[in-house]
Structures are given as structure tokens and as C-alpha cells.
Amino acid sequence: MLLRPAEPDDAMEVARVHVRAWQAGYRGLLAQDYLDGLRAEDRARRYDFANPDPRRPATLVALDGGAVCAFTTTMPAGDTDMPECGELCALYVDPDYWGRGIGTVLVRAARARLRDQGFREAVLWLLTGNARGERFYRADGWVANGITRKDVVWGVEVDELRYRRRLD
């Protein structure tokens, strides 16, 4: 497995991973007809992997045999009450690769990237009811801090719980 920064030509492969992970991971948490209607082509148009601005989201991809099988995205936190924090915005692994340790490698790389940017703490927002994600992040030292929000992601309103972790 190779890790590298996402490139503009990765957009469709990243989008496929993103959609497949949502369809498998959020089954039972979001409406099935909504999940069935997700299309990688729609998602791929939203990515901007060419912008090097450190204040913008940065994506790291995991490749297996030259194909994207997982990705993570980080950036400075957008939460006004935590201006000194980094944020783990996304970490998705293609369901065919679940249980192989790729997520663990990516979350470590994401934490290292945020640390290298000078952040000492990070946050992430987890879809309420996502037990698999909760187990994963708790095992990595993330702790729910009781802050919740309603957010609109990909056109659907979701309830999320904020997690936090020291990076040192």
C-alpha cells in the first residue's frame, strides 16, 4: 500500500470510495433510497485536489495496485470555539478493504499531518449512531466531548457528535 497526496486525476476514484463507504457504512443510519441514489460522478466534481493552500482541505490517498482504496482529509478546524485545532474531515475506506488496517494507517498519517501544521489538538464530527466509526476512533484515542450539531452533508441533514484528541 502506498500513501500519497491526492492529485486532480484521483477525483473519480476518491469519489467511488466515498460513495461505496457511505452506502455500506451508513446503511440503517440514512434512508436506503438516498444511499442508493449517491453517484460518484456527482461527488467527484466537488473535490479540489490542486489547491495547495494549507487553510484548505488536504487529502491523502491510500493506493493498492495503483488504485485508490481509501482516503483521509484534514484541515484547520472550522469550529469557532476551537480555532487552534485541526480537523479530521473525512476518513473513508472502500468496504472491500475494511478490517485490513488501512484506516489505522490513514488516521495516524492524518494526525501527523495536523501535528506538522502546528496543531496540538484535533476534532472530528461523527454521524450519530455510527457504532463502527465510534469504535474505530475511540481505539485511536478520540473522545466524544458532548457537543452535537445538525449538519447538511451531500444534501441530507445529519446529527453529528464531536470527538476530540490531543496530537502530541
C-alpha positions in Angstrom: 0.0 0.0 0.0 1.2 3.5 -0.9 0.1 6.7 0.7 0.4 10.0 -1.2 -1.3 13.4 -1.5 -4.4 13.3 -3.7 -4.0 14.6 -7.2 -6.7 16.1 -9.5 -6.8 12.9 -11.6 -7.8 10.9 -8.4 -11.1 12.7 -8.1 -13.3 9.9 -9.6 -11.6 7.1 -7.7 -11.8 9.0 -4.4 -15.5 9.7 -5.1 -16.1 5.9 -5.7 -14.5 5.1 -2.4 -16.5 7.8 -0.7 -19.8 6.7 -2.1 -19.2 3.0 -1.5 -18.2 3.7 2.1 -21.3 5.8 2.7 -23.5 3.1 1.1 -22.1 0.4 3.3 -21.2 2.2 6.5 -24.4 4.3 6.8 -26.8 1.6 5.9 -29.6 1.8 8.5 -28.5 5.3 9.6 -29.6 7.1 6.5 -32.5 6.4 4.2 -31.7 3.5 1.8 -33.2 5.2 -1.2 -30.9 8.2 -0.5 -27.8 6.0 -0.2 -28.8 4.1 -3.4 -29.0 7.4 -5.3 -25.5 8.5 -4.4 -23.3 8.8 -7.5 -19.5 9.1 -7.7 -19.8 11.4 -10.7 -21.7 14.0 -8.6 -19.2 13.8 -5.7 -16.1 14.0 -7.9 -17.0 17.4 -9.2 -16.7 18.8 -5.7 -13.1 17.9 -5.0 -10.3 20.3 -5.4 -7.0 18.4 -5.1 -5.0 21.1 -6.8 -5.2 23.8 -4.2 -2.0 23.8 -2.0 -3.4 26.4 0.5 -2.7 25.0 4.0 -6.0 26.5 5.1 -8.0 24.4 2.6 -8.8 20.7 2.9 -5.9 18.4 2.1 -6.5 14.8 1.1 -4.2 11.8 1.4 -5.0 8.6 -0.6 -4.1 5.0 0.0 -3.3 3.1 -3.1 -3.4 -0.7 -3.7 -2.1 -1.8 -7.0 -2.3 1.8 -8.3 -6.0 2.2 -7.4 -7.4 4.4 -4.6 -8.8 2.2 -1.8 -9.1 4.8 0.9 -8.5 8.4 1.8 -8.4 10.9 4.6 -8.9 14.7 4.5 -7.7 17.2 7.1 -7.7 21.0 7.5 -7.8 23.7 10.2 -11.0 23.2 12.3 -13.9 25.2 11.2 -15.4 25.3 14.8 -15.4 28.8 16.1 -15.0 27.6 19.7 -11.8 25.7 18.8 -9.8 28.0 16.5 -6.4 26.4 17.5 -7.4 22.9 16.4 -7.0 20.9 13.3 -9.9 18.8 11.9 -10.1 15.3 10.6 -12.8 16.0 8.0 -13.0 12.6 6.4 -11.6 9.1 6.6 -13.2 6.5 4.3 -12.0 3.1 3.3 -13.6 1.1 0.4 -15.7 -1.7 2.1 -13.7 -4.3 0.2 -10.7 -3.2 2.3 -12.3 -3.0 5.7 -10.5 -4.8 8.5 -7.1 -4.7 6.9 -5.6 -1.8 9.0 -5.7 0.8 6.2 -7.9 3.1 8.3 -5.4 2.9 11.2 -2.5 3.8 8.9 -4.5 6.7 7.5 -5.7 8.1 10.8 -2.0 8.1 12.0 -0.9 9.9 8.8 -3.7 12.4 9.3 -2.7 13.1 12.9 0.9 13.5 11.8 -0.1 16.0 9.1 -2.1 18.1 11.5 0.8 18.0 14.0 3.2 19.1 11.3 0.9 22.0 10.7 1.4 23.1 14.3 -1.9 21.8 15.8 -1.8 20.2 19.2 -5.4 19.1 19.2 -7.9 17.9 16.6 -11.6 17.4 16.3 -13.8 15.3 14.1 -17.5 15.0 13.6 -19.1 11.5 13.6 -22.6 10.7 12.4 -24.7 9.8 15.4 -25.3 6.1 15.6 -22.2 5.2 13.6 -21.1 2.4 16.0 -18.3 1.1 13.7 -16.8 4.6 13.4 -17.1 5.2 17.2 -15.2 2.0 18.0 -12.5 2.9 15.5 -12.0 6.4 16.8 -12.2 5.5 20.4 -9.5 2.9 19.8 -7.3 5.7 18.4 -7.8 7.9 21.5 -10.6 10.2 20.3 -13.1 11.1 23.0 -16.6 12.5 22.5 -16.9 15.9 24.1 -20.7 16.1 24.3 -21.0 18.8 21.6 -23.6 17.9 18.9 -24.8 19.6 15.8 -27.1 19.2 12.8 -25.3 19.5 9.5 -26.3 19.1 5.9 -23.9 16.7 4.1 -24.4 15.8 0.5 -27.9 17.3 0.7 -29.1 15.3 3.7 -29.5 16.6 7.3 -27.5 14.6 9.8 -26.9 14.6 13.5 -23.3 14.5 14.5 -21.3 14.3 17.7 -17.9 16.0 18.1 -14.8 14.0 19.1 -11.5 15.4 20.2 -7.9 14.2 20.5 -4.6 15.6 21.6 -2.0 15.2 18.8 1.2 15.0 20.9 
